[in-house]
C-alpha cells in the first residue's frame, strides 16, 4: 500500500489518499498535474518517502505504508 499527500497552491490536501500500487499512485498524481497545469521540477528520496516538487506551493509526498 502507498499513501499520497500533497500541497497544491499552498493548501495541504485534506485527506490522505491510499493506493494498492505505486503505478496507481503515479496515475493519480498525473491527473492532478494535468488538472492544475503543474510540472514536476525535482524529485527527492528520503527516509519518510518520495517527494515530487514543482515549487514551494506544489509538492507531492508518496509513502510506503506498512501492512
Secondary structure, DSSP 8 states (H G I E B T S, - for coil): -EEEEEEETTEE-SS-EEESSHHHHHHHHHHHHHHHT----EEEEETTEEEEEEETTEEEEEEE---
